[in-house]
Amino acid sequence: MFDRSERGDKAILLCPTPMLRSQHAEQPDRISEFRELVTSAGAEIFDVITSTRQTIDAKYYIGSGKAEELAQAVKIHEADVVIVDAALSPIQERNLEALVKARVLDRRTLILDIFSQRARSYEGQLQVELAQLKHMSTRLVRGWTHLERQKGGIGMRGPGETQLETDRRLLNARVKSLNAKLNKVMRQREQGRKQRKNTGTKTLALVGYTNAGKSTLFNLLTDADVYAEDQLFATLDPTVRQFTALSGSQSVISDTVGFVRDLPHELVAAFRATLQEALDADVLLHVIDDSNPEHRDHMDEVYKVLNELKIDDVPVIEIYNKIDQSGAKPQLQHSTTSAPDKVWISAHKNTGIDLLLKAIEERLHRTHLMIEFTLPMNQARLRAQLYELDAIRNEQIDDSGQWQIEVELPLEKWLQLAKRNEKSNALGADFISALLKKHDVSTETNPQDW
C-alpha cells in the first residue's frame, strides 16, 4: 500500500482500450473525459499512456511491456499515483502497485473519490460512504498482504487472516448502519412525495450526462442558486424547488446527479434514494450537451442507467442544451403522437426557454388529466377507489343525490383504474372509458407515447 503524498497527487494516466474499431474511434473523446475526471479529483496529470489490446492480461490488465513502460513513466515523473481508465480486479491493482512503486486507482475508485469530495448533504454523504464501503469490501485483502499467513492445524491461523476477518465484521456493521440511516431518509422523502401527490403537485426531474448543464437550467427555471460549474459531477446532492413558471398548476423540479460512462454499480445502488425523485416524476427532462460530438453515446448511457433503475415508463422531453456553442437554432419538435419530445435551448444564454416551457406545459397536461363529472350513486365502489388514490379535488351532492366530483389523476393512473375495474366492476370500467374518450384518450394508450 502507498500513502497519499503530502505535496499533492502527481498522476500518470493509463487509458487501455480493446482493439475494436467502434471503440477505438471513441478513444480521443474518452481520454478527454477521463482527463476531466482526474482533474476534477484534484490530481495533476504528468503523462497519458494509451494501450490497445485484443485481450485483457490477468496479471496487469495490460501487457507486461506496456506495464514496464508505465513503471518507467512513474519513475521519470516521480508520480504519486497511476489512474487506470478501466475496472481492475484487486489482484491486478496489487500487481501494478508492486511493479510501478506507486498507488494505483481504477476508474470506479476515481469516481467514488470525486463523489466523496463533492457530497455536502447528510444524505449524499451517507450514499457515497455506503458505495465506498461496498467497493472496499472486495479489496480488503490488499491491506494485509504484508502479514504472513501461517499454515497448520486448527487454531494456527495467521495474523493476516485474523485481522481480515475483524475488518470485514467492522465493515459489515457499518454498512448495516448506513443502510438503516438511508432507509430512514428514503421514508422521509417518500412522505414528502406523498404529500405533493395529495395536493396535486406535479413533479419534473432533471436527468442527463454529467456536465450537460442540468444545474444551470435548474437555477434558471426555479430562481435557485445551486452550485453550477463547468466540471464533471458539480451536483451530487438532490435538490427540489418550486416551479412557478406555469400558471394554474403547482409544480416542483428536482435536480439529480449526472451520469457517466461505466458508472460504478455501487453508486447506482447507493443513489437509488436520490434517483427515486426521477422514478416518481410525471415528466423527465433529459438535458443533453448538444455541443458535444459524442452526445448520442452519452444519451445511451443515461437511458441505460434509467432502465437499470426501472425508470423507463416516464414521459421524457429531450432538451438539447448549449446551442450557443453547437450553432443549432432554438426549436421544438413533436413526436408522431403530437406530444412535444425534443427542444433546443441554451440555458446559459436564456435562449429557447419559452419553447421549453411550452413543451413542459403540453406534457404535463397530457400526463395529468383533470375531469369534472357526475358520478351515479351505483358507482360507490369507483368513488372509494378515487378516494384511495387521493384523486378527488372537490365533491358535492346534487339535488338528485348524485355526486358532482372533480378528479385529477395522471393518465397512467386513469388507465390502471379502467383496467382494474374490467372484471370486478364492468360498469365502472365502461364509465371511465367513456370519460377518457371524451378527452381524446384511449384505454389502449401507451404511457411512453404521451
KOLBA-285124 format. One record per residue (C-alpha): residue number from 1; residue in one letter; x, y, z. Coordinates in steps of 0.25 Angstrom, whole numbers. Example, Ala and Ser with C-alpha at 12.3 -4.5 7.8 and 13.67 -1.06 7.14 Angstrom:
<atoms>
+------+------+-------+-------+-------+
! resi ! resn !    xx !    yy !    zz !
+------+------+-------+-------+-------+
!    1 !    a !    49 !   -18 !    31 !
!    2 !    s !    55 !    -4 !    29 !
+------+------+-------+-------+-------+
</atoms>
This chain:
<atoms>
+------+------+-------+-------+-------+
! resi ! resn !    xx !    yy !    zz !
+------+------+-------+-------+-------+
!    1 !    m !     0 !     0 !     0 !
!    2 !    f !     5 !    14 !    -3 !
!    3 !    d !     1 !    26 !     5 !
!    4 !    r !    -4 !    39 !    -1 !
!    5 !    s !     7 !    49 !    -3 !
!    6 !    e !     7 !    62 !     5 !
!    7 !    r !    10 !    70 !    -7 !
!    8 !    g !    -2 !    66 !   -15 !
!    9 !    d !    -4 !    56 !   -26 !
!   10 !    k !     5 !    55 !   -38 !
!   11 !    a !    -3 !    46 !   -47 !
!   12 !    i !     0 !    37 !   -59 !
!   13 !    l !   -12 !    33 !   -67 !
!   14 !    l !   -13 !    19 !   -73 !
!   15 !    c !   -24 !    18 !   -84 !
!   16 !    p !   -26 !     4 !   -89 !
!   17 !    t !   -36 !     1 !  -100 !
!   18 !    p !   -40 !   -12 !  -107 !
!   19 !    m !   -35 !   -14 !  -121 !
!   20 !    l !   -49 !   -11 !  -127 !
!   21 !    r !   -51 !    -1 !  -138 !
!   22 !    s !   -64 !     5 !  -132 !
!   23 !    q !   -58 !     7 !  -118 !
!   24 !    h !   -45 !    11 !  -124 !
!   25 !    a !   -52 !    23 !  -131 !
!   26 !    e !   -57 !    28 !  -118 !
!   27 !    q !   -43 !    27 !  -111 !
!   28 !    p !   -40 !    42 !  -112 !
!   29 !    d !   -53 !    47 !  -106 !
!   30 !    r !   -52 !    36 !   -95 !
!   31 !    i !   -38 !    41 !   -92 !
!   32 !    s !   -42 !    55 !   -91 !
!   33 !    e !   -54 !    51 !   -82 !
!   34 !    f !   -44 !    43 !   -73 !
!   35 !    r !   -35 !    55 !   -72 !
!   36 !    e !   -46 !    63 !   -67 !
!   37 !    l !   -50 !    53 !   -57 !
!   38 !    v !   -35 !    53 !   -52 !
!   39 !    t !   -34 !    68 !   -51 !
!   40 !    s !   -48 !    68 !   -44 !
!   41 !    a !   -42 !    59 !   -34 !
!   42 !    g !   -31 !    69 !   -31 !
!   43 !    a !   -19 !    62 !   -37 !
!   44 !    e !    -9 !    68 !   -47 !
!   45 !    i !    -6 !    60 !   -60 !
!   46 !    f !     8 !    58 !   -64 !
!   47 !    d !     7 !    47 !   -75 !
!   48 !    v !    -4 !    39 !   -82 !
!   49 !    i !    -1 !    25 !   -87 !
!   50 !    t !   -10 !    18 !   -96 !
!   51 !    s !   -11 !     3 !   -99 !
!   52 !    t !   -19 !    -5 !  -109 !
!   53 !    r !   -20 !   -20 !  -107 !
!   54 !    q !   -29 !   -31 !  -112 !
!   55 !    t !   -29 !   -38 !   -99 !
!   56 !    i !   -28 !   -34 !   -84 !
!   57 !    d !   -16 !   -38 !   -77 !
!   58 !    a !   -19 !   -46 !   -64 !
!   59 !    k !    -7 !   -40 !   -57 !
!   60 !    y !    -6 !   -26 !   -60 !
!   61 !    y !   -19 !   -23 !   -69 !
!   62 !    i !    -9 !   -18 !   -79 !
!   63 !    g !     3 !   -26 !   -85 !
!   64 !    s !    16 !   -27 !   -78 !
!   65 !    g !    23 !   -18 !   -88 !
!   66 !    k !    13 !    -7 !   -86 !
!   67 !    a !    13 !    -9 !   -71 !
!   68 !    e !    29 !    -7 !   -71 !
!   69 !    e !    26 !     6 !   -79 !
!   70 !    l !    17 !    11 !   -69 !
!   71 !    a !    27 !     8 !   -58 !
!   72 !    q !    37 !    16 !   -65 !
!   73 !    a !    28 !    28 !   -67 !
!   74 !    v !    25 !    27 !   -52 !
!   75 !    k !    40 !    27 !   -49 !
!   76 !    i !    43 !    39 !   -58 !
!   77 !    h !    32 !    48 !   -53 !
!   78 !    e !    33 !    44 !   -39 !
!   79 !    a !    18 !    41 !   -39 !
!   80 !    d !    10 !    38 !   -27 !
!   81 !    v !    -2 !    31 !   -33 !
!   82 !    v !    -6 !    23 !   -46 !
!   83 !    i !   -20 !    24 !   -50 !
!   84 !    v !   -26 !    14 !   -60 !
!   85 !    d !   -38 !    16 !   -69 !
!   86 !    a !   -43 !     2 !   -66 !
!   87 !    a !   -49 !    -6 !   -55 !
!   88 !    l !   -37 !   -14 !   -49 !
!   89 !    s !   -38 !   -26 !   -41 !
!   90 !    p !   -32 !   -26 !   -27 !
!   91 !    i !   -20 !   -35 !   -31 !
!   92 !    q !   -17 !   -26 !   -44 !
!   93 !    e !   -17 !   -14 !   -35 !
!   94 !    r !    -7 !   -21 !   -25 !
!   95 !    n !     2 !   -26 !   -36 !
!   96 !    l !     2 !   -12 !   -43 !
!   97 !    e !     6 !    -5 !   -30 !
!   98 !    a !    17 !   -15 !   -27 !
!   99 !    l !    23 !   -12 !   -41 !
!  100 !    v !    21 !     3 !   -42 !
!  101 !    k !    24 !     6 !   -27 !
!  102 !    a !    12 !    16 !   -26 !
!  103 !    r !    -2 !    15 !   -23 !
!  104 !    v !   -12 !    10 !   -34 !
!  105 !    l !   -26 !    14 !   -35 !
!  106 !    d !   -36 !     9 !   -45 !
!  107 !    r !   -48 !    17 !   -51 !
!  108 !    r !   -58 !    13 !   -41 !
!  109 !    t !   -49 !    17 !   -29 !
!  110 !    l !   -47 !    30 !   -36 !
!  111 !    i !   -62 !    33 !   -38 !
!  112 !    l !   -64 !    29 !   -23 !
!  113 !    d !   -53 !    39 !   -19 !
!  114 !    i !   -59 !    50 !   -27 !
!  115 !    f !   -73 !    47 !   -21 !
!  116 !    s !   -67 !    47 !    -7 !
!  117 !    q !   -61 !    61 !    -9 !
!  118 !    r !   -74 !    67 !   -15 !
!  119 !    a !   -85 !    61 !    -6 !
!  120 !    r !   -89 !    72 !     4 !
!  121 !    s !  -103 !    68 !     9 !
!  122 !    y !  -105 !    57 !    20 !
!  123 !    e !  -112 !    48 !    10 !
!  124 !    g !  -101 !    50 !     0 !
!  125 !    q !   -90 !    47 !     9 !
!  126 !    l !   -97 !    34 !    14 !
!  127 !    q !   -99 !    29 !     0 !
!  128 !    v !   -85 !    32 !    -4 !
!  129 !    e !   -79 !    25 !     8 !
!  130 !    l !   -88 !    13 !     6 !
!  131 !    a !   -83 !    12 !    -8 !
!  132 !    q !   -69 !    13 !    -4 !
!  133 !    l !   -70 !     2 !     7 !
!  134 !    k !   -77 !    -7 !    -3 !
!  135 !    h !   -65 !    -5 !   -13 !
!  136 !    m !   -55 !    -6 !    -2 !
!  137 !    s !   -61 !   -20 !     3 !
!  138 !    t !   -55 !   -26 !   -10 !
!  139 !    r !   -41 !   -20 !    -7 !
!  140 !    l !   -39 !   -23 !     8 !
!  141 !    v !   -29 !   -34 !     5 !
!  142 !    r !   -19 !   -23 !    -1 !
!  143 !    g !   -17 !   -17 !    12 !
!  144 !    w !   -12 !   -29 !    19 !
!  145 !    t !    -3 !   -36 !     9 !
!  146 !    h !     9 !   -32 !    18 !
!  147 !    l !     5 !   -41 !    29 !
!  148 !    e !     9 !   -55 !    27 !
!  149 !    r !    -2 !   -66 !    28 !
!  150 !    q !     3 !   -78 !    36 !
!  151 !    k !     0 !   -92 !    31 !
!  152 !    g !    -4 !  -103 !    41 !
!  153 !    g !   -15 !  -109 !    48 !
!  154 !    i !   -27 !  -104 !    56 !
!  155 !    g !   -24 !   -91 !    63 !
!  156 !    m !   -12 !   -88 !    55 !
!  157 !    r !   -18 !   -76 !    47 !
!  158 !    g !    -8 !   -65 !    44 !
!  159 !    p !   -10 !   -51 !    48 !
!  160 !    g !   -13 !   -46 !    34 !
!  161 !    e !   -26 !   -55 !    33 !
!  162 !    t !   -30 !   -51 !    47 !
!  163 !    q !   -29 !   -36 !    44 !
!  164 !    l !   -36 !   -38 !    31 !
!  165 !    e !   -48 !   -45 !    38 !
!  166 !    t !   -48 !   -33 !    48 !
!  167 !    d !   -48 !   -23 !    37 !
!  168 !    r !   -60 !   -30 !    30 !
!  169 !    r !   -68 !   -30 !    43 !
!  170 !    l !   -66 !   -15 !    45 !
!  171 !    l !   -69 !   -12 !    30 !
!  172 !    n !   -82 !   -20 !    30 !
!  173 !    a !   -86 !   -14 !    43 !
!  174 !    r !   -84 !     0 !    37 !
!  175 !    v !   -91 !    -4 !    24 !
!  176 !    k !  -103 !    -9 !    32 !
!  177 !    s !  -103 !     4 !    40 !
!  178 !    l !  -103 !    13 !    27 !
!  179 !    n !  -114 !     5 !    21 !
!  180 !    a !  -123 !     7 !    33 !
!  181 !    k !  -120 !    22 !    32 !
!  182 !    l !  -122 !    23 !    17 !
!  183 !    n !  -135 !    15 !    19 !
!  184 !    k !  -140 !    26 !    29 !
!  185 !    v !  -136 !    37 !    19 !
!  186 !    m !  -144 !    29 !     8 !
!  187 !    r !  -156 !    29 !    17 !
!  188 !    q !  -155 !    44 !    19 !
!  189 !    r !  -154 !    46 !     5 !
!  190 !    e !  -166 !    37 !     2 !
!  191 !    q !  -174 !    45 !    11 !
!  192 !    g !  -171 !    58 !     4 !
!  193 !    r !  -174 !    51 !    -9 !
!  194 !    k !  -188 !    46 !    -4 !
!  195 !    q !  -191 !    60 !     1 !
!  196 !    r !  -188 !    66 !   -12 !
!  197 !    k !  -197 !    56 !   -19 !
!  198 !    n !  -208 !    58 !    -9 !
!  199 !    t !  -208 !    73 !   -12 !
!  200 !    g !  -208 !    70 !   -27 !
!  201 !    t !  -194 !    76 !   -29 !
!  202 !    k !  -187 !    71 !   -42 !
!  203 !    t !  -173 !    67 !   -42 !
!  204 !    l !  -162 !    69 !   -52 !
!  205 !    a !  -148 !    63 !   -51 !
!  206 !    l !  -135 !    67 !   -58 !
!  207 !    v !  -126 !    55 !   -63 !
!  208 !    g !  -115 !    55 !   -72 !
!  209 !    y !  -100 !    52 !   -74 !
!  210 !    t !   -90 !    60 !   -65 !
!  211 !    n !   -87 !    74 !   -69 !
!  212 !    a !   -99 !    75 !   -79 !
!  213 !    g !  -104 !    88 !   -72 !
!  214 !    k !  -115 !    82 !   -63 !
!  215 !    s !  -112 !    91 !   -51 !
!  216 !    t !  -111 !   104 !   -59 !
!  217 !    l !  -124 !   100 !   -65 !
!  218 !    f !  -130 !    97 !   -51 !
!  219 !    n !  -125 !   111 !   -46 !
!  220 !    l !  -132 !   118 !   -58 !
!  221 !    l !  -145 !   111 !   -56 !
!  222 !    t !  -146 !   112 !   -41 !
!  223 !    d !  -138 !   124 !   -38 !
!  224 !    a !  -130 !   115 !   -29 !
!  225 !    d !  -115 !   117 !   -26 !
!  226 !    v !  -110 !   103 !   -26 !
!  227 !    y !   -95 !   100 !   -30 !
!  228 !    a !   -93 !   100 !   -45 !
!  229 !    e !   -79 !   100 !   -51 !
!  230 !    d !   -73 !    95 !   -64 !
!  231 !    q !   -68 !    82 !   -57 !
!  232 !    l !   -72 !    67 !   -56 !
!  233 !    f !   -81 !    64 !   -45 !
!  234 !    a !   -83 !    78 !   -40 !
!  235 !    t !   -96 !    73 !   -34 !
!  236 !    l !   -98 !    61 !   -25 !
!  237 !    d !  -108 !    65 !   -14 !
!  238 !    p !  -122 !    65 !   -18 !
!  239 !    t !  -130 !    78 !   -19 !
!  240 !    v !  -145 !    80 !   -20 !
!  241 !    r !  -150 !    94 !   -23 !
!  242 !    q !  -164 !   100 !   -27 !
!  243 !    f !  -166 !   102 !   -41 !
!  244 !    t !  -175 !   115 !   -43 !
!  245 !    a !  -173 !   118 !   -58 !
!  246 !    l !  -186 !   110 !   -62 !
!  247 !    s !  -199 !   118 !   -58 !
!  248 !    g !  -210 !   110 !   -52 !
!  249 !    s !  -202 !    98 !   -47 !
!  250 !    q !  -194 !    95 !   -35 !
!  251 !    s !  -181 !    88 !   -39 !
!  252 !    v !  -167 !    85 !   -34 !
!  253 !    i !  -154 !    81 !   -41 !
!  254 !    s !  -143 !    72 !   -35 !
!  255 !    d !  -128 !    73 !   -39 !
!  256 !    t !  -121 !    59 !   -39 !
!  257 !    v !  -107 !    54 !   -40 !
!  258 !    g !  -101 !    53 !   -54 !
!  259 !    f !   -98 !    40 !   -61 !
!  260 !    v !   -85 !    36 !   -67 !
!  261 !    r !   -79 !    24 !   -75 !
!  262 !    d !   -77 !    12 !   -67 !
!  263 !    l !   -83 !    18 !   -54 !
!  264 !    p !   -80 !     8 !   -43 !
!  265 !    h !   -91 !    -1 !   -39 !
!  266 !    e !   -89 !     2 !   -25 !
!  267 !    l !   -92 !    17 !   -28 !
!  268 !    v !  -105 !    14 !   -36 !
!  269 !    a !  -110 !     5 !   -24 !
!  270 !    a !  -106 !    15 !   -13 !
!  271 !    f !  -112 !    27 !   -20 !
!  272 !    r !  -125 !    20 !   -23 !
!  273 !    a !  -131 !    29 !   -11 !
!  274 !    t !  -127 !    41 !   -19 !
!  275 !    l !  -132 !    36 !   -33 !
!  276 !    q !  -145 !    32 !   -27 !
!  277 !    e !  -149 !    46 !   -30 !
!  278 !    a !  -148 !    43 !   -44 !
!  279 !    l !  -155 !    30 !   -43 !
!  280 !    d !  -167 !    37 !   -37 !
!  281 !    a !  -167 !    49 !   -47 !
!  282 !    d !  -178 !    52 !   -56 !
!  283 !    v !  -168 !    56 !   -67 !
!  284 !    l !  -153 !    54 !   -68 !
!  285 !    l !  -145 !    66 !   -74 !
!  286 !    h !  -133 !    59 !   -81 !
!  287 !    v !  -123 !    70 !   -82 !
!  288 !    i !  -113 !    67 !   -94 !
!  289 !    d !  -100 !    75 !   -97 !
!  290 !    d !  -103 !    78 !  -112 !
!  291 !    s !   -89 !    83 !  -114 !
!  292 !    n !   -82 !    70 !  -110 !
!  293 !    p !   -80 !    62 !  -123 !
!  294 !    e !   -82 !    49 !  -114 !
!  295 !    h !   -95 !    53 !  -108 !
!  296 !    r !  -102 !    41 !  -115 !
!  297 !    d !   -93 !    32 !  -107 !
!  298 !    h !   -96 !    40 !   -95 !
!  299 !    m !  -111 !    39 !   -97 !
!  300 !    d !  -110 !    24 !   -98 !
!  301 !    e !  -102 !    23 !   -85 !
!  302 !    v !  -113 !    31 !   -78 !
!  303 !    y !  -124 !    22 !   -83 !
!  304 !    k !  -116 !    10 !   -79 !
!  305 !    v !  -116 !    15 !   -65 !
!  306 !    l !  -130 !    19 !   -65 !
!  307 !    n !  -134 !     5 !   -70 !
!  308 !    e !  -126 !    -1 !   -59 !
!  309 !    l !  -134 !     7 !   -49 !
!  310 !    k !  -147 !     3 !   -56 !
!  311 !    i !  -149 !    17 !   -59 !
!  312 !    d !  -154 !    14 !   -74 !
!  313 !    d !  -168 !    17 !   -74 !
!  314 !    v !  -168 !    32 !   -70 !
!  315 !    p !  -170 !    42 !   -81 !
!  316 !    v !  -157 !    49 !   -86 !
!  317 !    i !  -154 !    63 !   -92 !
!  318 !    e !  -140 !    63 !   -98 !
!  319 !    i !  -134 !    76 !   -96 !
!  320 !    y !  -122 !    79 !  -105 !
!  321 !    n !  -115 !    90 !   -98 !
!  322 !    k !  -103 !    99 !  -101 !
!  323 !    i !  -108 !   102 !  -115 !
!  324 !    d !  -100 !   115 !  -113 !
!  325 !    q !   -87 !   106 !  -115 !
!  326 !    s !   -93 !    96 !  -125 !
!  327 !    g !   -99 !   106 !  -134 !
!  328 !    a !  -113 !   100 !  -135 !
!  329 !    k !  -125 !   108 !  -135 !
!  330 !    p !  -136 !   108 !  -124 !
!  331 !    q !  -147 !    99 !  -128 !
!  332 !    l !  -158 !    90 !  -122 !
!  333 !    q !  -161 !    76 !  -129 !
!  334 !    h !  -173 !    68 !  -126 !
!  335 !    s !  -173 !    52 !  -127 !
!  336 !    t !  -183 !    44 !  -136 !
!  337 !    t !  -193 !    45 !  -125 !
!  338 !    s !  -193 !    60 !  -125 !
!  339 !    a !  -186 !    61 !  -112 !
!  340 !    p !  -174 !    70 !  -110 !
!  341 !    d !  -162 !    62 !  -108 !
!  342 !    k !  -150 !    70 !  -113 !
!  343 !    v !  -146 !    84 !  -111 !
!  344 !    w !  -133 !    92 !  -114 !
!  345 !    i !  -129 !   103 !  -104 !
!  346 !    s !  -117 !   110 !   -97 !
!  347 !    a !  -119 !   111 !   -82 !
!  348 !    h !  -106 !   119 !   -81 !
!  349 !    k !  -111 !   130 !   -91 !
!  350 !    n !  -126 !   128 !   -87 !
!  351 !    t !  -130 !   124 !  -102 !
!  352 !    g !  -141 !   116 !  -105 !
!  353 !    i !  -147 !   115 !   -91 !
!  354 !    d !  -161 !   119 !   -96 !
!  355 !    l !  -161 !   107 !  -105 !
!  356 !    l !  -157 !    98 !   -93 !
!  357 !    l !  -168 !   104 !   -84 !
!  358 !    k !  -178 !   101 !   -95 !
!  359 !    a !  -173 !    87 !   -96 !
!  360 !    i !  -174 !    85 !   -81 !
!  361 !    e !  -188 !    90 !   -81 !
!  362 !    e !  -193 !    82 !   -92 !
!  363 !    r !  -186 !    69 !   -86 !
!  364 !    l !  -192 !    72 !   -72 !
!  365 !    h !  -206 !    74 !   -78 !
!  366 !    r !  -204 !    61 !   -85 !
!  367 !    t !  -199 !    53 !   -73 !
!  368 !    h !  -209 !    59 !   -63 !
!  369 !    l !  -224 !    59 !   -66 !
!  370 !    m !  -234 !    68 !   -58 !
!  371 !    i !  -248 !    64 !   -61 !
!  372 !    e !  -261 !    69 !   -55 !
!  373 !    f !  -273 !    59 !   -56 !
!  374 !    t !  -285 !    53 !   -50 !
!  375 !    l !  -284 !    40 !   -43 !
!  376 !    p !  -296 !    32 !   -41 !
!  377 !    m !  -300 !    26 !   -27 !
!  378 !    n !  -298 !    12 !   -32 !
!  379 !    q !  -283 !    15 !   -34 !
!  380 !    a !  -279 !    16 !   -19 !
!  381 !    r !  -268 !     6 !   -21 !
!  382 !    l !  -262 !    15 !   -32 !
!  383 !    r !  -263 !    27 !   -23 !
!  384 !    a !  -256 !    19 !   -12 !
!  385 !    q !  -245 !    15 !   -21 !
!  386 !    l !  -243 !    30 !   -25 !
!  387 !    y !  -242 !    34 !   -11 !
!  388 !    e !  -232 !    23 !    -9 !
!  389 !    l !  -223 !    29 !   -20 !
!  390 !    d !  -225 !    43 !   -13 !
!  391 !    a !  -230 !    48 !   -27 !
!  392 !    i !  -243 !    55 !   -23 !
!  393 !    r !  -241 !    70 !   -22 !
!  394 !    n !  -255 !    75 !   -20 !
!  395 !    e !  -268 !    67 !   -17 !
!  396 !    q !  -283 !    72 !   -16 !
!  397 !    i !  -296 !    64 !   -16 !
!  398 !    d !  -307 !    70 !   -26 !
!  399 !    d !  -322 !    70 !   -24 !
!  400 !    s !  -323 !    56 !   -30 !
!  401 !    g !  -314 !    50 !   -20 !
!  402 !    q !  -302 !    48 !   -30 !
!  403 !    w !  -288 !    52 !   -27 !
!  404 !    q !  -282 !    64 !   -35 !
!  405 !    i !  -268 !    62 !   -34 !
!  406 !    e !  -255 !    68 !   -39 !
!  407 !    v !  -243 !    58 !   -41 !
!  408 !    e !  -229 !    59 !   -44 !
!  409 !    l !  -220 !    47 !   -48 !
!  410 !    p !  -208 !    44 !   -56 !
!  411 !    l !  -212 !    38 !   -69 !
!  412 !    e !  -205 !    25 !   -65 !
!  413 !    k !  -214 !    24 !   -52 !
!  414 !    w !  -227 !    26 !   -61 !
!  415 !    l !  -223 !    15 !   -70 !
!  416 !    q !  -219 !     6 !   -58 !
!  417 !    l !  -233 !     9 !   -51 !
!  418 !    a !  -240 !     5 !   -64 !
!  419 !    k !  -232 !    -8 !   -65 !
!  420 !    r !  -235 !   -11 !   -50 !
!  421 !    n !  -250 !   -10 !   -52 !
!  422 !    e !  -251 !   -18 !   -65 !
!  423 !    k !  -255 !   -31 !   -57 !
!  424 !    s !  -259 !   -26 !   -43 !
!  425 !    n !  -267 !   -14 !   -48 !
!  426 !    a !  -271 !   -14 !   -62 !
!  427 !    l !  -280 !    -2 !   -61 !
!  428 !    g !  -269 !     5 !   -54 !
!  429 !    a !  -259 !     2 !   -65 !
!  430 !    d !  -269 !     6 !   -76 !
!  431 !    f !  -271 !    19 !   -69 !
!  432 !    i !  -256 !    22 !   -68 !
!  433 !    s !  -254 !    18 !   -83 !
!  434 !    a !  -266 !    28 !   -87 !
!  435 !    l !  -259 !    39 !   -79 !
!  436 !    l !  -246 !    37 !   -85 !
!  437 !    k !  -252 !    36 !   -99 !
!  438 !    k !  -258 !    50 !   -97 !
!  439 !    h !  -244 !    55 !   -94 !
!  440 !    d !  -238 !    48 !  -107 !
!  441 !    v !  -231 !    38 !   -98 !
!  442 !    s !  -232 !    23 !  -102 !
!  443 !    t !  -231 !    12 !   -91 !
!  444 !    e !  -221 !     5 !  -101 !
!  445 !    t !  -211 !    17 !  -100 !
!  446 !    n !  -197 !    14 !   -97 !
!  447 !    p !  -191 !    23 !   -86 !
!  448 !    q !  -178 !    25 !   -93 !
!  449 !    d !  -185 !    31 !  -105 !
!  450 !    w !  -191 !    43 !   -96 !
+------+------+-------+-------+-------+
</atoms>
